[in-house]
Amino acid sequence: MNRLINLVSLIKRYAGNTSGMISAEYAMGTLAACGFAGGLLKVLTGAAAQDVLWTLVKKALSVFIPW
């Protein structure tokens, strides 16, 4: 039992306080996700991408609705 307590105290001493690093990681992840979403929005609002998506939707729905 004493060895377990020593191990826990050793882990606590070397782990330290990482709350700032965790916040920074969330901030970087949020920025990356927003950047990716912005790029995807730019690509999908182009005319060529809209044509491809509309064709894909028509083919998927043609199973149920004859065009």
PyMOL Python script that loads the backbone (N, CA, C, O; Angstrom):
from pymol import cmd

cmd.read_pdbstr("""\
ATOM      1  N   MET A   1       0.818  -1.190   0.000  1.00  0.00           N
ATOM      2  CA  MET A   1       0.000   0.000   0.000  1.00  0.00           C
ATOM      3  C   MET A   1       0.863   1.255   0.000  1.00  0.00           C
ATOM      4  O   MET A   1       0.541   2.251  -0.648  1.00  0.00           O
ATOM      5  N   ASN A   2       1.974   1.185   0.746  1.00  0.00           N
ATOM      6  CA  ASN A   2       2.878   2.323   0.824  1.00  0.00           C
ATOM      7  C   ASN A   2       3.513   2.614  -0.540  1.00  0.00           C
ATOM      8  O   ASN A   2       3.754   3.771  -0.884  1.00  0.00           O
ATOM      9  N   ARG A   3       3.779   1.565  -1.304  1.00  0.00           N
ATOM     10  CA  ARG A   3       4.369   1.749  -2.640  1.00  0.00           C
ATOM     11  C   ARG A   3       3.381   2.454  -3.574  1.00  0.00           C
ATOM     12  O   ARG A   3       3.779   3.266  -4.410  1.00  0.00           O
ATOM     13  N   LEU A   4       2.099   2.139  -3.425  1.00  0.00           N
ATOM     14  CA  LEU A   4       1.074   2.775  -4.233  1.00  0.00           C
ATOM     15  C   LEU A   4       0.976   4.267  -3.928  1.00  0.00           C
ATOM     16  O   LEU A   4       0.856   5.085  -4.839  1.00  0.00           O
ATOM     17  N   ILE A   5       1.026   4.610  -2.669  1.00  0.00           N
ATOM     18  CA  ILE A   5       0.975   6.022  -2.277  1.00  0.00           C
ATOM     19  C   ILE A   5       2.201   6.755  -2.825  1.00  0.00           C
ATOM     20  O   ILE A   5       2.087   7.882  -3.309  1.00  0.00           O
ATOM     21  N   ASN A   6       3.360   6.124  -2.752  1.00  0.00           N
ATOM     22  CA  ASN A   6       4.568   6.747  -3.296  1.00  0.00           C
ATOM     23  C   ASN A   6       4.460   6.928  -4.800  1.00  0.00           C
ATOM     24  O   ASN A   6       4.906   7.944  -5.335  1.00  0.00           O
ATOM     25  N   LEU A   7       3.878   5.965  -5.483  1.00  0.00           N
ATOM     26  CA  LEU A   7       3.725   6.061  -6.931  1.00  0.00           C
ATOM     27  C   LEU A   7       2.766   7.192  -7.300  1.00  0.00           C
ATOM     28  O   LEU A   7       3.025   7.942  -8.241  1.00  0.00           O
ATOM     29  N   VAL A   8       1.675   7.316  -6.573  1.00  0.00           N
ATOM     30  CA  VAL A   8       0.703   8.379  -6.836  1.00  0.00           C
ATOM     31  C   VAL A   8       1.335   9.742  -6.602  1.00  0.00           C
ATOM     32  O   VAL A   8       1.147  10.652  -7.409  1.00  0.00           O
ATOM     33  N   SER A   9       2.069   9.900  -5.529  1.00  0.00           N
ATOM     34  CA  SER A   9       2.712  11.190  -5.254  1.00  0.00           C
ATOM     35  C   SER A   9       3.773  11.502  -6.303  1.00  0.00           C
ATOM     36  O   SER A   9       3.958  12.665  -6.663  1.00  0.00           O
ATOM     37  N   LEU A  10       4.466  10.494  -6.792  1.00  0.00           N
ATOM     38  CA  LEU A  10       5.458  10.699  -7.847  1.00  0.00           C
ATOM     39  C   LEU A  10       4.794  11.159  -9.144  1.00  0.00           C
ATOM     40  O   LEU A  10       5.304  12.054  -9.818  1.00  0.00           O
ATOM     41  N   ILE A  11       3.667  10.554  -9.494  1.00  0.00           N
ATOM     42  CA  ILE A  11       2.939  10.945 -10.710  1.00  0.00           C
ATOM     43  C   ILE A  11       2.417  12.368 -10.578  1.00  0.00           C
ATOM     44  O   ILE A  11       2.495  13.147 -11.527  1.00  0.00           O
ATOM     45  N   LYS A  12       1.886  12.714  -9.410  1.00  0.00           N
ATOM     46  CA  LYS A  12       1.386  14.069  -9.202  1.00  0.00           C
ATOM     47  C   LYS A  12       2.503  15.097  -9.317  1.00  0.00           C
ATOM     48  O   LYS A  12       2.295  16.180  -9.866  1.00  0.00           O
ATOM     49  N   ARG A  13       3.668  14.773  -8.813  1.00  0.00           N
ATOM     50  CA  ARG A  13       4.774  15.715  -8.845  1.00  0.00           C
ATOM     51  C   ARG A  13       5.249  15.966 -10.277  1.00  0.00           C
ATOM     52  O   ARG A  13       5.551  17.106 -10.630  1.00  0.00           O
ATOM     53  N   TYR A  14       5.319  14.929 -11.102  1.00  0.00           N
ATOM     54  CA  TYR A  14       5.822  15.099 -12.458  1.00  0.00           C
ATOM     55  C   TYR A  14       4.745  15.515 -13.459  1.00  0.00           C
ATOM     56  O   TYR A  14       5.065  16.059 -14.516  1.00  0.00           O
ATOM     57  N   ALA A  15       3.483  15.270 -13.143  1.00  0.00           N
ATOM     58  CA  ALA A  15       2.410  15.650 -14.063  1.00  0.00           C
ATOM     59  C   ALA A  15       2.234  17.157 -14.083  1.00  0.00           C
ATOM     60  O   ALA A  15       2.066  17.741 -15.153  1.00  0.00           O
ATOM     61  N   GLY A  16       2.269  17.794 -12.933  1.00  0.00           N
ATOM     62  CA  GLY A  16       2.157  19.241 -12.858  1.00  0.00           C
ATOM     63  C   GLY A  16       0.771  19.728 -13.238  1.00  0.00           C
ATOM     64  O   GLY A  16      -0.162  18.940 -13.394  1.00  0.00           O
ATOM     65  N   ASN A  17       0.654  21.032 -13.384  1.00  0.00           N
ATOM     66  CA  ASN A  17      -0.622  21.665 -13.738  1.00  0.00           C
ATOM     67  C   ASN A  17      -0.633  21.922 -15.243  1.00  0.00           C
ATOM     68  O   ASN A  17       0.160  22.720 -15.742  1.00  0.00           O
ATOM     69  N   THR A  18      -1.519  21.257 -15.959  1.00  0.00           N
ATOM     70  CA  THR A  18      -1.567  21.404 -17.418  1.00  0.00           C
ATOM     71  C   THR A  18      -2.847  22.069 -17.879  1.00  0.00           C
ATOM     72  O   THR A  18      -3.230  21.925 -19.040  1.00  0.00           O
ATOM     73  N   SER A  19      -3.521  22.800 -16.992  1.00  0.00           N
ATOM     74  CA  SER A  19      -4.800  23.387 -17.383  1.00  0.00           C
ATOM     75  C   SER A  19      -4.634  24.423 -18.490  1.00  0.00           C
ATOM     76  O   SER A  19      -5.502  24.527 -19.357  1.00  0.00           O
ATOM     77  N   GLY A  20      -3.555  25.187 -18.488  1.00  0.00           N
ATOM     78  CA  GLY A  20      -3.323  26.150 -19.569  1.00  0.00           C
ATOM     79  C   GLY A  20      -3.074  25.460 -20.892  1.00  0.00           C
ATOM     80  O   GLY A  20      -3.548  25.916 -21.933  1.00  0.00           O
ATOM     81  N   MET A  21      -2.339  24.371 -20.861  1.00  0.00           N
ATOM     82  CA  MET A  21      -2.057  23.648 -22.086  1.00  0.00           C
ATOM     83  C   MET A  21      -3.344  23.036 -22.650  1.00  0.00           C
ATOM     84  O   MET A  21      -3.537  23.003 -23.866  1.00  0.00           O
ATOM     85  N   ILE A  22      -4.196  22.564 -21.790  1.00  0.00           N
ATOM     86  CA  ILE A  22      -5.445  21.975 -22.255  1.00  0.00           C
ATOM     87  C   ILE A  22      -6.305  23.038 -22.931  1.00  0.00           C
ATOM     88  O   ILE A  22      -6.901  22.779 -23.977  1.00  0.00           O
ATOM     89  N   SER A  23      -6.374  24.225 -22.347  1.00  0.00           N
ATOM     90  CA  SER A  23      -7.139  25.314 -22.952  1.00  0.00           C
ATOM     91  C   SER A  23      -6.570  25.698 -24.310  1.00  0.00           C
ATOM     92  O   SER A  23      -7.318  25.961 -25.252  1.00  0.00           O
ATOM     93  N   ALA A  24      -5.247  25.730 -24.408  1.00  0.00           N
ATOM     94  CA  ALA A  24      -4.608  26.065 -25.680  1.00  0.00           C
ATOM     95  C   ALA A  24      -4.902  24.991 -26.731  1.00  0.00           C
ATOM     96  O   ALA A  24      -5.090  25.310 -27.905  1.00  0.00           O
ATOM     97  N   GLU A  25      -4.941  23.741 -26.322  1.00  0.00           N
ATOM     98  CA  GLU A  25      -5.238  22.672 -27.270  1.00  0.00           C
ATOM     99  C   GLU A  25      -6.668  22.797 -27.789  1.00  0.00           C
ATOM    100  O   GLU A  25      -6.924  22.596 -28.976  1.00  0.00           O
ATOM    101  N   TYR A  26      -7.593  23.128 -26.895  1.00  0.00           N
ATOM    102  CA  TYR A  26      -8.973  23.330 -27.342  1.00  0.00           C
ATOM    103  C   TYR A  26      -9.073  24.507 -28.297  1.00  0.00           C
ATOM    104  O   TYR A  26      -9.802  24.449 -29.287  1.00  0.00           O
ATOM    105  N   ALA A  27      -8.341  25.574 -28.003  1.00  0.00           N
ATOM    106  CA  ALA A  27      -8.372  26.750 -28.869  1.00  0.00           C
ATOM    107  C   ALA A  27      -7.820  26.412 -30.248  1.00  0.00           C
ATOM    108  O   ALA A  27      -8.404  26.816 -31.254  1.00  0.00           O
ATOM    109  N   MET A  28      -6.722  25.689 -30.321  1.00  0.00           N
ATOM    110  CA  MET A  28      -6.135  25.324 -31.611  1.00  0.00           C
ATOM    111  C   MET A  28      -7.052  24.366 -32.373  1.00  0.00           C
ATOM    112  O   MET A  28      -7.174  24.462 -33.595  1.00  0.00           O
ATOM    113  N   GLY A  29      -7.688  23.455 -31.663  1.00  0.00           N
ATOM    114  CA  GLY A  29      -8.623  22.544 -32.314  1.00  0.00           C
ATOM    115  C   GLY A  29      -9.823  23.278 -32.877  1.00  0.00           C
ATOM    116  O   GLY A  29     -10.302  22.956 -33.964  1.00  0.00           O
ATOM    117  N   THR A  30     -10.310  24.269 -32.136  1.00  0.00           N
ATOM    118  CA  THR A  30     -11.440  25.065 -32.608  1.00  0.00           C
ATOM    119  C   THR A  30     -11.057  25.875 -33.839  1.00  0.00           C
ATOM    120  O   THR A  30     -11.822  25.945 -34.801  1.00  0.00           O
ATOM    121  N   LEU A  31      -9.884  26.484 -33.813  1.00  0.00           N
ATOM    122  CA  LEU A  31      -9.421  27.244 -34.984  1.00  0.00           C
ATOM    123  C   LEU A  31      -9.244  26.345 -36.199  1.00  0.00           C
ATOM    124  O   LEU A  31      -9.605  26.727 -37.312  1.00  0.00           O
ATOM    125  N   ALA A  32      -8.693  25.161 -35.996  1.00  0.00           N
ATOM    126  CA  ALA A  32      -8.504  24.238 -37.112  1.00  0.00           C
ATOM    127  C   ALA A  32      -9.844  23.796 -37.683  1.00  0.00           C
ATOM    128  O   ALA A  32     -10.003  23.721 -38.902  1.00  0.00           O
ATOM    129  N   ALA A  33     -10.810  23.504 -36.817  1.00  0.00           N
ATOM    130  CA  ALA A  33     -12.131  23.075 -37.286  1.00  0.00           C
ATOM    131  C   ALA A  33     -12.828  24.194 -38.052  1.00  0.00           C
ATOM    132  O   ALA A  33     -13.468  23.943 -39.073  1.00  0.00           O
ATOM    133  N   CYS A  34     -12.708  25.424 -37.564  1.00  0.00           N
ATOM    134  CA  CYS A  34     -13.326  26.559 -38.267  1.00  0.00           C
ATOM    135  C   CYS A  34     -12.664  26.795 -39.618  1.00  0.00           C
ATOM    136  O   CYS A  34     -13.346  27.089 -40.600  1.00  0.00           O
ATOM    137  N   GLY A  35     -11.365  26.672 -39.672  1.00  0.00           N
ATOM    138  CA  GLY A  35     -10.667  26.817 -40.942  1.00  0.00           C
ATOM    139  C   GLY A  35     -11.067  25.746 -41.940  1.00  0.00           C
ATOM    140  O   GLY A  35     -11.278  26.035 -43.118  1.00  0.00           O
ATOM    141  N   PHE A  36     -11.171  24.507 -41.470  1.00  0.00           N
ATOM    142  CA  PHE A  36     -11.579  23.410 -42.345  1.00  0.00           C
ATOM    143  C   PHE A  36     -13.007  23.620 -42.837  1.00  0.00           C
ATOM    144  O   PHE A  36     -13.302  23.402 -44.012  1.00  0.00           O
ATOM    145  N   ALA A  37     -13.893  24.043 -41.936  1.00  0.00           N
ATOM    146  CA  ALA A  37     -15.282  24.274 -42.321  1.00  0.00           C
ATOM    147  C   ALA A  37     -15.387  25.414 -43.331  1.00  0.00           C
ATOM    148  O   ALA A  37     -16.183  25.342 -44.267  1.00  0.00           O
ATOM    149  N   GLY A  38     -14.588  26.466 -43.146  1.00  0.00           N
ATOM    150  CA  GLY A  38     -14.595  27.575 -44.100  1.00  0.00           C
ATOM    151  C   GLY A  38     -14.121  27.149 -45.479  1.00  0.00           C
ATOM    152  O   GLY A  38     -14.708  27.535 -46.489  1.00  0.00           O
ATOM    153  N   GLY A  39     -13.064  26.358 -45.522  1.00  0.00           N
ATOM    154  CA  GLY A  39     -12.574  25.854 -46.799  1.00  0.00           C
ATOM    155  C   GLY A  39     -13.573  24.934 -47.472  1.00  0.00           C
ATOM    156  O   GLY A  39     -13.772  25.007 -48.685  1.00  0.00           O
ATOM    157  N   LEU A  40     -14.197  24.075 -46.699  1.00  0.00           N
ATOM    158  CA  LEU A  40     -15.202  23.168 -47.246  1.00  0.00           C
ATOM    159  C   LEU A  40     -16.406  23.933 -47.770  1.00  0.00           C
ATOM    160  O   LEU A  40     -16.960  23.585 -48.813  1.00  0.00           O
ATOM    161  N   LEU A  41     -16.810  24.963 -47.062  1.00  0.00           N
ATOM    162  CA  LEU A  41     -17.926  25.803 -47.505  1.00  0.00           C
ATOM    163  C   LEU A  41     -17.596  26.488 -48.820  1.00  0.00           C
ATOM    164  O   LEU A  41     -18.442  26.577 -49.710  1.00  0.00           O
ATOM    165  N   LYS A  42     -16.368  26.972 -48.943  1.00  0.00           N
ATOM    166  CA  LYS A  42     -15.946  27.647 -50.168  1.00  0.00           C
ATOM    167  C   LYS A  42     -15.962  26.678 -51.362  1.00  0.00           C
ATOM    168  O   LYS A  42     -16.383  27.039 -52.461  1.00  0.00           O
ATOM    169  N   VAL A  43     -15.506  25.468 -51.130  1.00  0.00           N
ATOM    170  CA  VAL A  43     -15.478  24.475 -52.220  1.00  0.00           C
ATOM    171  C   VAL A  43     -16.887  24.052 -52.601  1.00  0.00           C
ATOM    172  O   VAL A  43     -17.209  23.970 -53.787  1.00  0.00           O
ATOM    173  N   LEU A  44     -17.734  23.782 -51.608  1.00  0.00           N
ATOM    174  CA  LEU A  44     -19.065  23.252 -51.899  1.00  0.00           C
ATOM    175  C   LEU A  44     -20.038  24.289 -52.436  1.00  0.00           C
ATOM    176  O   LEU A  44     -21.074  23.920 -52.988  1.00  0.00           O
ATOM    177  N   THR A  45     -19.739  25.568 -52.292  1.00  0.00           N
ATOM    178  CA  THR A  45     -20.628  26.575 -52.852  1.00  0.00           C
ATOM    179  C   THR A  45     -20.246  26.948 -54.279  1.00  0.00           C
ATOM    180  O   THR A  45     -20.884  27.805 -54.890  1.00  0.00           O
ATOM    181  N   GLY A  46     -19.215  26.314 -54.808  1.00  0.00           N
ATOM    182  CA  GLY A  46     -18.850  26.544 -56.208  1.00  0.00           C
ATOM    183  C   GLY A  46     -19.830  25.846 -57.139  1.00  0.00           C
ATOM    184  O   GLY A  46     -20.514  24.901 -56.747  1.00  0.00           O
ATOM    185  N   ALA A  47     -19.887  26.324 -58.376  1.00  0.00           N
ATOM    186  CA  ALA A  47     -20.858  25.792 -59.341  1.00  0.00           C
ATOM    187  C   ALA A  47     -20.594  24.324 -59.671  1.00  0.00           C
ATOM    188  O   ALA A  47     -21.532  23.533 -59.765  1.00  0.00           O
ATOM    189  N   ALA A  48     -19.343  23.960 -59.846  1.00  0.00           N
ATOM    190  CA  ALA A  48     -19.021  22.574 -60.208  1.00  0.00           C
ATOM    191  C   ALA A  48     -19.419  21.607 -59.090  1.00  0.00           C
ATOM    192  O   ALA A  48     -19.976  20.542 -59.357  1.00  0.00           O
ATOM    193  N   ALA A  49     -19.137  21.974 -57.853  1.00  0.00           N
ATOM    194  CA  ALA A  49     -19.474  21.102 -56.730  1.00  0.00           C
ATOM    195  C   ALA A  49     -20.988  20.986 -56.569  1.00  0.00           C
ATOM    196  O   ALA A  49     -21.494  19.913 -56.240  1.00  0.00           O
ATOM    197  N   GLN A  50     -21.709  22.073 -56.797  1.00  0.00           N
ATOM    198  CA  GLN A  50     -23.167  22.015 -56.682  1.00  0.00           C
ATOM    199  C   GLN A  50     -23.757  21.119 -57.757  1.00  0.00           C
ATOM    200  O   GLN A  50     -24.720  20.399 -57.496  1.00  0.00           O
ATOM    201  N   ASP A  51     -23.196  21.151 -58.964  1.00  0.00           N
ATOM    202  CA  ASP A  51     -23.672  20.256 -60.025  1.00  0.00           C
ATOM    203  C   ASP A  51     -23.439  18.794 -59.649  1.00  0.00           C
ATOM    204  O   ASP A  51     -24.316  17.952 -59.839  1.00  0.00           O
ATOM    205  N   VAL A  52     -22.263  18.502 -59.121  1.00  0.00           N
ATOM    206  CA  VAL A  52     -21.952  17.124 -58.731  1.00  0.00           C
ATOM    207  C   VAL A  52     -22.876  16.673 -57.605  1.00  0.00           C
ATOM    208  O   VAL A  52     -23.396  15.558 -57.640  1.00  0.00           O
ATOM    209  N   LEU A  53     -23.084  17.533 -56.604  1.00  0.00           N
ATOM    210  CA  LEU A  53     -23.962  17.163 -55.499  1.00  0.00           C
ATOM    211  C   LEU A  53     -25.406  16.975 -55.957  1.00  0.00           C
ATOM    212  O   LEU A  53     -26.082  16.050 -55.505  1.00  0.00           O
ATOM    213  N   TRP A  54     -25.883  17.839 -56.844  1.00  0.00           N
ATOM    214  CA  TRP A  54     -27.258  17.712 -57.333  1.00  0.00           C
ATOM    215  C   TRP A  54     -27.422  16.421 -58.127  1.00  0.00           C
ATOM    216  O   TRP A  54     -28.439  15.740 -57.996  1.00  0.00           O
ATOM    217  N   THR A  55     -26.436  16.080 -58.944  1.00  0.00           N
ATOM    218  CA  THR A  55     -26.482  14.817 -59.697  1.00  0.00           C
ATOM    219  C   THR A  55     -26.501  13.629 -58.745  1.00  0.00           C
ATOM    220  O   THR A  55     -27.230  12.662 -58.965  1.00  0.00           O
ATOM    221  N   LEU A  56     -25.708  13.702 -57.698  1.00  0.00           N
ATOM    222  CA  LEU A  56     -25.668  12.617 -56.722  1.00  0.00           C
ATOM    223  C   LEU A  56     -27.010  12.471 -56.000  1.00  0.00           C
ATOM    224  O   LEU A  56     -27.482  11.355 -55.786  1.00  0.00           O
ATOM    225  N   VAL A  57     -27.614  13.583 -55.632  1.00  0.00           N
ATOM    226  CA  VAL A  57     -28.915  13.539 -54.962  1.00  0.00           C
ATOM    227  C   VAL A  57     -29.984  12.996 -55.909  1.00  0.00           C
ATOM    228  O   VAL A  57     -30.818  12.190 -55.496  1.00  0.00           O
ATOM    229  N   LYS A  58     -29.970  13.423 -57.166  1.00  0.00           N
ATOM    230  CA  LYS A  58     -30.954  12.922 -58.135  1.00  0.00           C
ATOM    231  C   LYS A  58     -30.826  11.419 -58.330  1.00  0.00           C
ATOM    232  O   LYS A  58     -31.831  10.713 -58.414  1.00  0.00           O
ATOM    233  N   LYS A  59     -29.583  10.925 -58.404  1.00  0.00           N
ATOM    234  CA  LYS A  59     -29.387   9.482 -58.579  1.00  0.00           C
ATOM    235  C   LYS A  59     -29.863   8.715 -57.350  1.00  0.00           C
ATOM    236  O   LYS A  59     -30.441   7.635 -57.474  1.00  0.00           O
ATOM    237  N   ALA A  60     -29.622   9.269 -56.167  1.00  0.00           N
ATOM    238  CA  ALA A  60     -30.053   8.589 -54.938  1.00  0.00           C
ATOM    239  C   ALA A  60     -31.567   8.571 -54.830  1.00  0.00           C
ATOM    240  O   ALA A  60     -32.146   7.568 -54.410  1.00  0.00           O
ATOM    241  N   LEU A  61     -32.213   9.666 -55.202  1.00  0.00           N
ATOM    242  CA  LEU A  61     -33.666   9.734 -55.095  1.00  0.00           C
ATOM    243  C   LEU A  61     -34.390   9.056 -56.255  1.00  0.00           C
ATOM    244  O   LEU A  61     -35.590   8.796 -56.165  1.00  0.00           O
ATOM    245  N   SER A  62     -33.682   8.770 -57.335  1.00  0.00           N
ATOM    246  CA  SER A  62     -34.339   8.143 -58.480  1.00  0.00           C
ATOM    247  C   SER A  62     -34.838   6.739 -58.160  1.00  0.00           C
ATOM    248  O   SER A  62     -35.658   6.184 -58.891  1.00  0.00           O
ATOM    249  N   VAL A  63     -34.352   6.179 -57.086  1.00  0.00           N
ATOM    250  CA  VAL A  63     -34.835   4.868 -56.653  1.00  0.00           C
ATOM    251  C   VAL A  63     -36.290   4.979 -56.226  1.00  0.00           C
ATOM    252  O   VAL A  63     -37.080   4.066 -56.464  1.00  0.00           O
ATOM    253  N   PHE A  64     -36.648   6.099 -55.594  1.00  0.00           N
ATOM    254  CA  PHE A  64     -37.992   6.291 -55.073  1.00  0.00           C
ATOM    255  C   PHE A  64     -38.859   7.175 -55.959  1.00  0.00           C
ATOM    256  O   PHE A  64     -40.067   6.959 -56.054  1.00  0.00           O
ATOM    257  N   ILE A  65     -38.253   8.175 -56.613  1.00  0.00           N
ATOM    258  CA  ILE A  65     -39.014   9.152 -57.395  1.00  0.00           C
ATOM    259  C   ILE A  65     -38.490   9.136 -58.833  1.00  0.00           C
ATOM    260  O   ILE A  65     -37.317   9.440 -59.051  1.00  0.00           O
ATOM    261  N   PRO A  66     -39.313   8.796 -59.805  1.00  0.00           N
ATOM    262  CA  PRO A  66     -38.844   8.841 -61.197  1.00  0.00           C
ATOM    263  C   PRO A  66     -38.772  10.311 -61.694  1.00  0.00           C
ATOM    264  O   PRO A  66     -39.770  11.030 -61.646  1.00  0.00           O
ATOM    265  N   TRP A  67     -37.640  10.726 -62.147  1.00  0.00           N
ATOM    266  CA  TRP A  67     -37.444  12.119 -62.633  1.00  0.00           C
ATOM    267  C   TRP A  67     -37.875  12.216 -64.049  1.00  0.00           C
ATOM    268  O   TRP A  67     -37.795  13.290 -64.646  1.00  0.00           O
TER     269      TRP A  67
END
""", "prot")
cmd.dss("prot")
cmd.show_as("cartoon", "prot")
cmd.util.cbc("prot")
cmd.orient("prot")
